[in-house]
C-alpha cells in the first residue's frame, strides 16, 4: 500500500500552503483507512500496535514533521502539524495509537532545544527515522502535576549520574529506547531549581518497567518505571543542571497545543460516526436524523467543534509567528491561551463523545464503535498534559489574576 509522503518542503515554514495541508490530510486519512482501521480493535485488545508502524510513519515523513532538517526532520508550521493530527484523530479515533506513535513529540523537544550536539546526534536521527522510540518521564506515583516536588534523584559520581526513583503513567514506557527523565540533581535544596533532565537509554542496567492497565488508550504501551542505581553518562544531561523545571514548562506548551488538535479531531470523529448512524437508523418509521431533538444535538456538537477550531487556529497562528521570530506573538498571555484552549478542546471532545454515544444508543455502549472508544479516552485527555484545574490556575497566574 502506498501513500504520498510529505510535499517538497519550501524554503521557509511560512510558505506551506493550502495544497500542502490538503495533501497531508489526504495521506493521513488513507493511512488510517487502509492500514489501521481493520487492525485497531485487535491492537486495542493486545495493548500495543506493531513496532513497524513507527517506521511506516517515518517513511511518510510524519515523525520528523516540525524538526530540523539536520536531524532528518522537516520544518513545518503548527498549521500543517495540526492538520495531520486532526485528520488522523478524526479518521481513526484512537488516542492510544496517536499517543504512543508520536510520544517523541514530548520526549525529543528538550533535546532539540537544549541538548549538546553530541547528544542530539546520538538520539534524534534514529527516532525521527522510526528506528528508535522516545518517551518522556516526569510524573511520579506520589507527585502528579506537582513537578517541583519530584523525588527521583540523580547523584553525580565522577563522569556519571546514578538515578534512583520511580515514574508512572509513562506513554511508550514499555518500549522506549530513549527516555527523557526529570530528576532531582540538587539533593539538599528542594524545589524547582534543583531539577534537571537526563536522557536514559531504555536498555540501562537497573531500569525496570511494569505495564499499566487503563480505562482507555488501550493500544498505548503505558508503564511504571523504576530506576534502581541506573548509571547515565554526564553527557546525557539535557541543558544545564538545575534548568529542568524551565525546560519542562516550555515543553508543556507544545504538548497542550497538540492535545487540543487531537481533541478537535476526536470530537469530529464522534460527530461523523453519530451522523452516519442517525441517517441510516430508523425509529418509529423514520430516520433518526429526522427527529428535531437529534438534529439539535448535532448543532450543539457543531457549535463546540467550530469554536474549538477557530480558537486552535488563532493560537497556532501566534505560535507560528513566534517561531518565525516575532517576539510579541508569544508570552504570558499566549501561554494562558494555550491552557484555556486545551481545556475548551477537551471539553468539546467530552461533549461530542457523550452525545455520540447517546445517539448511537445501545451500539454506543459496544466495543468497536469510535464513540465508545473516545468516550473512555476523554478523561486522560482532560488530565494528561495538565489537569483542567491546573490549567485554570496557571492561566490565571499568567494573566496576573
VOPAGU-2260 file (C-alpha; in pm, 1 decimal, decimal comma):
REM VOPAGU-2260
SITE   aa  ch    i         X         Y         Z
SITE  UNK   A    0       0,0       0,0       0,0
SITE  UNK   A    1     149,6     335,1     -93,2
SITE  UNK   A    2      73,8     685,1      23,2
SITE  UNK   A    3     204,8    1023,4     -77,0
SITE  UNK   A    4     482,6    1139,1     150,4
SITE  UNK   A    5     511,6    1499,2     260,5
SITE  UNK   A    6     511,0    1766,0     -11,2
SITE  UNK   A    7     850,7    1907,6    -105,9
SITE  UNK   A    8     940,2    2141,2     182,9
SITE  UNK   A    9     950,1    2513,2      96,8
SITE  UNK   A   10    1247,3    2729,9     186,3
SITE  UNK   A   11    1063,1    2862,9     493,1
SITE  UNK   A   12     782,4    2719,6     704,4
SITE  UNK   A   13     569,9    3024,8     624,0
SITE  UNK   A   14     542,7    2910,0     260,7
SITE  UNK   A   15     344,6    2592,9     327,3
SITE  UNK   A   16       9,8    2643,5     152,7
SITE  UNK   A   17    -345,1    2501,1     147,8
SITE  UNK   A   18    -249,6    2244,8    -117,5
SITE  UNK   A   19      26,0    2108,4     105,8
SITE  UNK   A   20    -211,2    2083,2     400,2
SITE  UNK   A   21    -472,2    1906,6     185,3
SITE  UNK   A   22    -211,4    1654,3      69,0
SITE  UNK   A   23    -105,5    1575,5     425,1
SITE  UNK   A   24    -468,4    1537,5     535,2
SITE  UNK   A   25    -546,6    1303,0     247,3
SITE  UNK   A   26    -241,1    1091,4     321,1
SITE  UNK   A   27    -337,6    1067,5     689,0
SITE  UNK   A   28    -694,2     962,9     610,9
SITE  UNK   A   29    -585,2     692,8     365,5
SITE  UNK   A   30    -326,7     561,7     610,5
SITE  UNK   A   31    -591,5     510,3     879,0
SITE  UNK   A   32    -848,3     357,9     644,5
SITE  UNK   A   33    -610,0     123,4     462,8
SITE  UNK   A   34    -350,9      30,6     725,5
SITE  UNK   A   35    -504,6      85,7    1067,9
SITE  UNK   A   36    -884,5      52,0    1073,7
SITE  UNK   A   37    -900,5    -324,1    1012,4
SITE  UNK   A   38    -648,3    -396,3    1288,5
SITE  UNK   A   39    -727,0    -137,1    1553,5
SITE  UNK   A   40    -959,5    -349,2    1767,9
SITE  UNK   A   41    -702,0    -629,1    1776,1
SITE  UNK   A   42    -431,8    -382,0    1875,1
SITE  UNK   A   43    -656,3    -247,1    2149,7
SITE  UNK   A   44    -702,1    -599,9    2286,4
SITE  UNK   A   45    -329,1    -670,6    2261,4
SITE  UNK   A   46    -236,3    -349,8    2443,5
SITE  UNK   A   47       5,5    -236,4    2172,5
SITE  UNK   A   48      40,2    -187,9    1799,2
SITE  UNK   A   49     321,7    -326,8    1579,7
SITE  UNK   A   50     653,7    -152,9    1621,4
SITE  UNK   A   51     681,2    -145,6    1240,7
SITE  UNK   A   52     422,6     133,8    1242,2
SITE  UNK   A   53     691,4     376,1    1361,7
SITE  UNK   A   54     894,6     301,4    1050,5
SITE  UNK   A   55     584,9     349,6     836,4
SITE  UNK   A   56     513,2     689,3     992,3
SITE  UNK   A   57     876,7     785,2     942,7
SITE  UNK   A   58     865,5     684,1     575,2
SITE  UNK   A   59     562,8     910,4     531,9
SITE  UNK   A   60     758,1    1196,0     687,1
SITE  UNK   A   61     528,8    1234,6     987,1
SITE  UNK   A   62     771,1    1158,9    1270,1
SITE  UNK   A   63    1006,8    1433,0    1152,1
SITE  UNK   A   64     739,9    1694,8    1097,4
SITE  UNK   A   65     842,0    2014,6    1275,2
SITE  UNK   A   66    1203,7    1907,3    1337,7
SITE  UNK   A   67    1524,5    2049,7    1185,3
SITE  UNK   A   68    1645,5    1905,4     857,5
SITE  UNK   A   69    1987,1    1842,5    1013,4
SITE  UNK   A   70    1830,8    1559,2    1214,9
SITE  UNK   A   71    1627,5    1418,4     926,9
SITE  UNK   A   72    1319,8    1625,0    1003,1
SITE  UNK   A   73    1103,1    1864,0     804,1
SITE  UNK   A   74    1048,9    2213,4     948,0
SITE  UNK   A   75     675,8    2285,4     936,6
SITE  UNK   A   76     433,5    2529,9    1097,7
SITE  UNK   A   77     174,5    2432,5    1355,1
SITE  UNK   A   78     -92,3    2477,8    1089,6
SITE  UNK   A   79      46,7    2180,8     897,3
SITE  UNK   A   80     119,5    1968,3    1202,5
SITE  UNK   A   81    -227,4    2030,0    1341,3
SITE  UNK   A   82    -386,6    1936,1    1009,5
SITE  UNK   A   83    -215,9    1596,7    1018,1
SITE  UNK   A   84    -309,1    1543,0    1384,4
SITE  UNK   A   85    -673,9    1631,9    1328,2
SITE  UNK   A   86    -701,1    1412,3    1018,4
SITE  UNK   A   87    -550,8    1111,0    1196,2
SITE  UNK   A   88    -774,2    1158,1    1500,8
SITE  UNK   A   89   -1090,6    1223,9    1300,2
SITE  UNK   A   90   -1041,9     919,1    1078,8
SITE  UNK   A   91    -902,9     674,9    1332,0
SITE  UNK   A   92   -1045,7     783,4    1663,6
SITE  UNK   A   93    -767,7     617,2    1865,1
SITE  UNK   A   94    -587,0     821,8    2125,2
SITE  UNK   A   95    -374,7     524,6    2226,2
SITE  UNK   A   96    -237,1     485,4    1876,0
SITE  UNK   A   97    -153,2     852,9    1842,3
SITE  UNK   A   98     -16,5     895,1    2194,6
SITE  UNK   A   99     243,9     622,7    2151,2
SITE  UNK   A  100     318,9     669,9    1781,5
SITE  UNK   A  101     400,8    1035,7    1846,6
SITE  UNK   A  102     538,9    1011,8    2200,7
SITE  UNK   A  103     865,6    1151,2    2065,7
SITE  UNK   A  104     689,7    1486,7    2029,0
SITE  UNK   A  105     706,0    1526,3    2405,4
SITE  UNK   A  106    1029,2    1330,6    2455,8
SITE  UNK   A  107    1253,2    1493,2    2193,9
SITE  UNK   A  108    1188,8    1871,9    2205,8
SITE  UNK   A  109    1400,8    1920,5    2522,5
SITE  UNK   A  110    1694,3    1755,0    2343,9
SITE  UNK   A  111    1637,5    1958,8    2028,1
SITE  UNK   A  112    1632,7    2285,7    2222,2
SITE  UNK   A  113    1886,0    2219,5    2496,5
SITE  UNK   A  114    2088,3    1904,0    2427,4
SITE  UNK   A  115    2454,0    1909,4    2331,3
SITE  UNK   A  116    2546,6    1847,0    1968,5
SITE  UNK   A  117    2679,0    1502,8    2061,9
SITE  UNK   A  118    2361,2    1407,8    2248,9
SITE  UNK   A  119    2140,9    1535,1    1966,8
SITE  UNK   A  120    2332,3    1328,0    1711,7
SITE  UNK   A  121    2309,2    1018,9    1930,5
SITE  UNK   A  122    1936,0    1040,9    1997,7
SITE  UNK   A  123    1732,0    1240,3    1747,1
SITE  UNK   A  124    1804,3    1100,0    1395,9
SITE  UNK   A  125    1720,9     737,9    1482,9
SITE  UNK   A  126    1393,3     839,8    1646,9
SITE  UNK   A  127    1281,9    1051,2    1351,9
SITE  UNK   A  128    1375,6     763,5    1120,6
SITE  UNK   A  129    1145,8     526,2    1310,5
SITE  UNK   A  130    1435,1     310,8    1431,7
SITE  UNK   A  131    1407,0     412,0    1797,0
SITE  UNK   A  132    1120,1     515,9    2024,7
SITE  UNK   A  133    1139,8     816,0    2257,7
SITE  UNK   A  134     933,1     886,2    2568,6
SITE  UNK   A  135     904,7    1148,3    2841,5
SITE  UNK   A  136     910,1    1056,4    3211,5
SITE  UNK   A  137     807,4    1327,2    3456,1
SITE  UNK   A  138     506,8    1208,9    3660,7
SITE  UNK   A  139     575,3    1013,0    3978,4
SITE  UNK   A  140     347,5     785,0    4182,6
SITE  UNK   A  141     311,3    1042,0    4460,1
SITE  UNK   A  142     354,5    1362,0    4263,1
SITE  UNK   A  143     120,5    1403,7    3969,2
SITE  UNK   A  144     124,1    1757,2    3832,4
SITE  UNK   A  145     343,3    1892,8    4113,6
SITE  UNK   A  146     667,1    1875,2    3915,7
SITE  UNK   A  147     864,8    2083,3    4165,7
SITE  UNK   A  148     815,4    1812,6    4431,3
SITE  UNK   A  149     953,8    1520,3    4227,8
SITE  UNK   A  150    1167,9    1272,4    4421,9
SITE  UNK   A  151    1360,5    1076,9    4158,5
SITE  UNK   A  152    1726,2    1161,6    4222,7
SITE  UNK   A  153    2038,9    1174,3    4006,8
SITE  UNK   A  154    2354,4    1169,3    4215,4
SITE  UNK   A  155    2678,8    1266,5    4040,8
SITE  UNK   A  156    2963,1    1017,8    4068,8
SITE  UNK   A  157    3257,9    1111,5    3850,1
SITE  UNK   A  158    3150,4    1107,5    3486,1
SITE  UNK   A  159    2812,8     950,3    3561,1
SITE  UNK   A  160    2482,0    1021,2    3728,4
SITE  UNK   A  161    2327,9     749,0    3942,4
SITE  UNK   A  162    1949,2     758,9    3911,8
SITE  UNK   A  163    1707,6     623,1    4172,4
SITE  UNK   A  164    1330,6     659,6    4187,0
SITE  UNK   A  165    1004,9     584,8    4008,7
SITE  UNK   A  166     794,6     730,9    3728,7
SITE  UNK   A  167     439,7     639,7    3633,9
SITE  UNK   A  168     182,1     682,2    3354,3
SITE  UNK   A  169     467,5     688,1    3100,9
SITE  UNK   A  170     343,5     671,9    2741,0
SITE  UNK   A  171     557,2     432,5    2530,9
SITE  UNK   A  172     717,9     338,2    2860,8
SITE  UNK   A  173     738,7     -32,8    2786,4
SITE  UNK   A  174     918,4       1,2    2452,5
SITE  UNK   A  175    1104,4     333,1    2464,0
SITE  UNK   A  176    1470,0     323,5    2360,3
SITE  UNK   A  177    1530,5     674,2    2494,5
SITE  UNK   A  178    1357,0     822,1    2797,9
SITE  UNK   A  179    1380,4    1191,7    2879,1
SITE  UNK   A  180    1366,0    1180,8    3258,4
SITE  UNK   A  181    1308,1    1462,3    3506,3
SITE  UNK   A  182    1539,5    1413,3    3803,9
SITE  UNK   A  183    1648,6    1597,9    4114,3
SITE  UNK   A  184    2020,4    1674,7    4095,9
SITE  UNK   A  185    2026,3    1912,2    4394,6
SITE  UNK   A  186    1980,0    1668,7    4680,9
SITE  UNK   A  187    1996,1    1935,7    4950,7
SITE  UNK   A  188    1770,9    2218,7    4839,4
SITE  UNK   A  189    1419,8    2109,8    4748,1
SITE  UNK   A  190    1207,5    2289,6    4491,4
SITE  UNK   A  191    1210,6    2365,1    4118,7
SITE  UNK   A  192    1569,3    2492,9    4092,9
SITE  UNK   A  193    1711,7    2152,8    4180,2
SITE  UNK   A  194    1551,9    1972,3    3885,8
SITE  UNK   A  195    1739,9    1858,7    3575,3
SITE  UNK   A  196    1669,2    1648,3    3265,1
SITE  UNK   A  197    1857,5    1332,4    3166,9
SITE  UNK   A  198    1839,6    1105,5    2864,0
SITE  UNK   A  199    1826,0     748,6    2993,6
SITE  UNK   A  200    1876,2     459,3    2748,1
SITE  UNK   A  201    1596,4     205,4    2751,4
SITE  UNK   A  202    1844,0     -80,2    2798,4
SITE  UNK   A  203    2015,6      76,8    3101,8
SITE  UNK   A  204    2104,7    -166,3    3379,0
SITE  UNK   A  205    1878,5    -111,3    3679,1
SITE  UNK   A  206    1581,5      15,2    3478,2
SITE  UNK   A  207    1267,6    -197,2    3515,3
SITE  UNK   A  208     923,1    -143,7    3361,7
SITE  UNK   A  209     574,7    -261,0    3452,4
SITE  UNK   A  210     273,0    -229,8    3219,4
SITE  UNK   A  211     -30,8     -39,8    3345,8
SITE  UNK   A  212    -394,5    -129,2    3279,4
SITE  UNK   A  213    -606,3     167,1    3177,0
SITE  UNK   A  214    -960,3     283,9    3107,8
SITE  UNK   A  215    -865,1     398,8    2758,8
SITE  UNK   A  216    -566,9     438,2    2527,4
SITE  UNK   A  217    -559,2      58,0    2531,9
SITE  UNK   A  218    -313,0      12,1    2244,8
SITE  UNK   A  219     -67,9     255,9    2404,2
SITE  UNK   A  220     206,7      78,6    2598,3
SITE  UNK   A  221     185,6     276,6    2922,5
SITE  UNK   A  222     424,3     187,0    3203,6
SITE  UNK   A  223     552,8     246,6    3550,8
SITE  UNK   A  224     931,6     279,5    3554,2
SITE  UNK   A  225    1172,3     203,8    3835,7
SITE  UNK   A  226    1529,0     331,7    3841,8
SITE  UNK   A  227    1748,9     133,5    4079,1
SITE  UNK   A  228    2103,8     267,0    4066,5
SITE  UNK   A  229    2082,8     338,9    3692,7
SITE  UNK   A  230    2410,8     486,7    3570,3
SITE  UNK   A  231    2389,6     751,2    3298,3
SITE  UNK   A  232    2685,2     936,6    3139,1
SITE  UNK   A  233    2714,0    1303,5    3232,8
SITE  UNK   A  234    2699,5    1378,7    2860,4
SITE  UNK   A  235    2334,4    1269,3    2865,4
SITE  UNK   A  236    2239,8    1576,7    3068,5
SITE  UNK   A  237    1993,1    1794,3    2875,9
SITE  UNK   A  238    2088,9    2158,3    2921,6
SITE  UNK   A  239    2248,2    2263,0    3248,3
SITE  UNK   A  240    2198,2    2123,7    3593,9
SITE  UNK   A  241    1903,1    2292,7    3759,4
SITE  UNK   A  242    1742,0    2404,4    3432,9
SITE  UNK   A  243    1497,8    2113,6    3412,7
SITE  UNK   A  244    1194,3    2287,0    3559,0
SITE  UNK   A  245    1201,1    2563,9    3298,6
SITE  UNK   A  246    1257,7    2307,9    3021,3
SITE  UNK   A  247     954,3    2111,5    3139,0
SITE  UNK   A  248     727,7    2416,1    3150,0
SITE  UNK   A  249     827,4    2517,1    2796,3
SITE  UNK   A  250     774,6    2163,1    2672,0
SITE  UNK   A  251     421,2    2159,2    2810,2
SITE  UNK   A  252     309,1    2437,6    2576,1
SITE  UNK   A  253     368,7    2230,6    2264,1
SITE  UNK   A  254     216,6    1920,8    2423,0
SITE  UNK   A  255    -101,1    2107,2    2516,8
SITE  UNK   A  256    -136,7    2262,1    2173,0
SITE  UNK   A  257    -105,9    1917,9    2012,7
SITE  UNK   A  258    -358,8    1774,0    2256,6
SITE  UNK   A  259    -606,0    2046,7    2161,0
SITE  UNK   A  260    -571,0    1945,9    1795,6
SITE  UNK   A  261    -618,1    1578,4    1885,3
SITE  UNK   A  262    -926,0    1658,9    2091,1
SITE  UNK   A  263   -1076,8    1851,3    1799,6
SITE  UNK   A  264   -1018,5    1555,6    1566,3
SITE  UNK   A  265   -1175,5    1312,8    1813,8
SITE  UNK   A  266   -1478,4    1539,6    1857,1
SITE  UNK   A  267   -1523,8    1544,7    1479,1
SITE  UNK   A  268   -1487,0    1166,7    1469,6
SITE  UNK   A  269   -1777,7    1131,5    1714,4
SITE  UNK   A  270   -1983,8    1374,9    1509,3
SITE  UNK   A  271   -1915,2    1184,2    1186,5
SITE  UNK   A  272   -1996,8     840,5    1328,8
SITE  UNK   A  273   -2310,1     960,0    1504,3
SITE  UNK   A  274   -2431,7    1140,4    1192,1
SITE  UNK   A  275   -2381,0     833,9     971,3
SITE  UNK   A  276   -2573,8     626,0    1225,2
SITE  UNK   A  277   -2855,8     879,5    1258,0
SITE  UNK   A  278   -2900,7     895,0     880,7
SITE  UNK   A  279   -2948,3     519,7     840,0
SITE  UNK   A  280   -3101,5     419,7    1173,1
SITE  UNK   A  281   -3483,1     421,7    1175,6
SITE  UNK   A  282   -3703,9     463,4    1479,1
SITE  UNK   A  283   -4083,2     470,7    1472,2
SITE  UNK   A  284   -4073,9     450,3    1093,0
SITE  UNK   A  285   -3845,2     743,8    1028,0
SITE  UNK   A  286   -3469,4     809,1    1018,2
SITE  UNK   A  287   -3321,2     918,9    1349,3
SITE  UNK   A  288   -3190,8    1238,6    1190,5
SITE  UNK   A  289   -3546,9    1343,1    1105,3
SITE  UNK   A  290   -3624,3    1394,2    1473,7
SITE  UNK   A  291   -3578,1    1755,4    1580,0
SITE  UNK   A  292   -3417,9    1667,8    1912,2
SITE  UNK   A  293   -3147,7    1467,6    1733,0
SITE  UNK   A  294   -3076,3    1745,7    1484,3
SITE  UNK   A  295   -3036,6    1986,3    1776,0
SITE  UNK   A  296   -2781,2    1752,8    1934,7
SITE  UNK   A  297   -2572,7    1775,6    1619,1
SITE  UNK   A  298   -2595,9    2153,2    1620,1
SITE  UNK   A  299   -2478,2    2162,7    1981,0
SITE  UNK   A  300   -2182,5    1946,0    1878,3
SITE  UNK   A  301   -2111,5    2155,7    1569,7
SITE  UNK   A  302   -2113,7    2478,0    1768,6
SITE  UNK   A  303   -1845,9    2349,0    2004,7
SITE  UNK   A  304   -1638,8    2196,8    1725,0
SITE  UNK   A  305   -1626,1    2518,3    1522,6
SITE  UNK   A  306   -1544,1    2737,1    1822,3
SITE  UNK   A  307   -1259,5    2497,8    1908,2
SITE  UNK   A  308   -1131,3    2507,2    1550,6
SITE  UNK   A  309   -1130,9    2886,9    1540,3
SITE  UNK   A  310    -951,0    2914,9    1873,9
SITE  UNK   A  311    -696,1    2647,4    1778,6
SITE  UNK   A  312    -621,2    2825,3    1451,0
SITE  UNK   A  313    -577,0    3159,1    1626,5
SITE  UNK   A  314    -344,9    3025,8    1897,7
SITE  UNK   A  315    -147,5    2820,0    1643,2
SITE  UNK   A  316    -103,2    3121,3    1415,6
SITE  UNK   A  317      55,5    3307,5    1705,9
SITE  UNK   A  318     280,1    3008,8    1778,9
SITE  UNK   A  319     394,8    3003,8    1416,3
SITE  UNK   A  320     459,6    3378,1    1425,5
SITE  UNK   A  321     662,1    3336,3    1743,2
SITE  UNK   A  322     863,2    3053,4    1589,2
SITE  UNK   A  323     944,7    3287,8    1300,0
SITE  UNK   A  324    1092,5    3536,5    1544,2
SITE  UNK   A  325     802,0    3768,5    1621,6
SITE  UNK   A  326     858,9    3804,7    1995,4
SITE  UNK   A  327     530,2    3984,3    2054,9
SITE  UNK   A  328     333,1    3678,9    1931,0
SITE  UNK   A  329     410,2    3470,9    2238,1
SITE  UNK   A  330     440,8    3547,1    2605,6
SITE  UNK   A  331     246,4    3501,0    2928,3
SITE  UNK   A  332     -90,0    3580,6    2772,0
SITE  UNK   A  333     -26,8    3328,0    2493,1
SITE  UNK   A  334      58,6    3058,9    2748,6
SITE  UNK   A  335    -274,3    3134,4    2919,0
SITE  UNK   A  336    -448,4    3095,3    2582,8
SITE  UNK   A  337    -286,7    2754,1    2531,9
SITE  UNK   A  338    -400,7    2637,2    2875,5
SITE  UNK   A  339    -758,3    2753,6    2827,5
SITE  UNK   A  340    -769,2    2619,9    2471,8
SITE  UNK   A  341    -661,7    2278,1    2595,5
SITE  UNK   A  342    -948,8    2282,3    2845,1
SITE  UNK   A  343   -1200,9    2401,2    2586,6
SITE  UNK   A  344   -1091,7    2144,8    2328,2
SITE  UNK   A  345   -1107,0    1851,1    2567,5
SITE  UNK   A  346   -1447,5    1966,5    2695,3
SITE  UNK   A  347   -1562,9    1975,8    2333,4
SITE  UNK   A  348   -1434,0    1621,1    2290,8
SITE  UNK   A  349   -1613,3    1514,8    2609,3
SITE  UNK   A  350   -1942,7    1668,9    2499,3
SITE  UNK   A  351   -1928,1    1517,5    2150,0
SITE  UNK   A  352   -1831,2    1173,5    2281,1
SITE  UNK   A  353   -2122,1    1181,1    2525,5
SITE  UNK   A  354   -2369,6    1294,9    2260,8
SITE  UNK   A  355   -2231,5    1045,3    2010,2
SITE  UNK   A  356   -2280,9     753,1    2248,3
SITE  UNK   A  357   -2631,8     878,0    2328,7
SITE  UNK   A  358   -2727,3     899,1    1960,3
SITE  UNK   A  359   -2586,5     552,6    1887,6
SITE  UNK   A  360   -2787,1     417,6    2180,8
SITE  UNK   A  361   -2710,5      54,3    2257,1
SITE  UNK   A  362   -2446,3      43,6    1983,6
SITE  UNK   A  363   -2267,2     330,6    2153,1
SITE  UNK   A  364   -2214,4     106,0    2454,2
SITE  UNK   A  365   -2049,9    -165,2    2243,7
SITE  UNK   A  366   -1675,8    -203,5    2191,1
SITE  UNK   A  367   -1581,2    -139,5    1830,6
SITE  UNK   A  368   -1750,4     197,5    1784,2
SITE  UNK   A  369   -1535,3     509,9    1774,9
SITE  UNK   A  370   -1770,2     696,4    2007,2
SITE  UNK   A  371   -1735,4     428,9    2276,1
SITE  UNK   A  372   -1357,0     430,2    2249,7
SITE  UNK   A  373   -1333,8     809,4    2256,6
SITE  UNK   A  374   -1579,9     824,1    2548,5
SITE  UNK   A  375   -1333,3     613,7    2750,8
SITE  UNK   A  376   -1034,1     816,4    2635,7
SITE  UNK   A  377   -1163,1    1164,2    2705,3
SITE  UNK   A  378   -1061,5    1167,0    3071,1
SITE  UNK   A  379    -695,0    1107,6    3003,4
SITE  UNK   A  380    -706,7    1397,5    2758,2
SITE  UNK   A  381    -858,1    1619,9    3027,1
SITE  UNK   A  382    -593,5    1513,0    3280,8
SITE  UNK   A  383    -279,0    1449,3    3075,0
SITE  UNK   A  384     -51,4    1742,7    2999,5
SITE  UNK   A  385    -202,5    1927,1    3294,5
SITE  UNK   A  386    -542,9    1870,2    3452,0
SITE  UNK   A  387    -825,0    2118,6    3396,9
SITE  UNK   A  388    -786,8    2264,6    3742,9
SITE  UNK   A  389    -413,2    2319,4    3693,8
SITE  UNK   A  390    -475,1    2475,6    3352,4
SITE  UNK   A  391    -715,9    2729,2    3500,8
SITE  UNK   A  392    -479,2    2818,8    3782,9
SITE  UNK   A  393    -179,9    2851,5    3550,8
SITE  UNK   A  394    -379,2    3064,0    3306,5
SITE  UNK   A  395    -499,0    3295,1    3582,0
SITE  UNK   A  396    -142,5    3346,2    3704,7
SITE  UNK   A  397     -19,5    3418,0    3351,9
SITE  UNK   A  398    -290,7    3682,8    3324,5
SITE  UNK   A  399    -185,9    3837,6    3653,4
SITE  UNK   A  400    -500,3    3746,0    3845,6
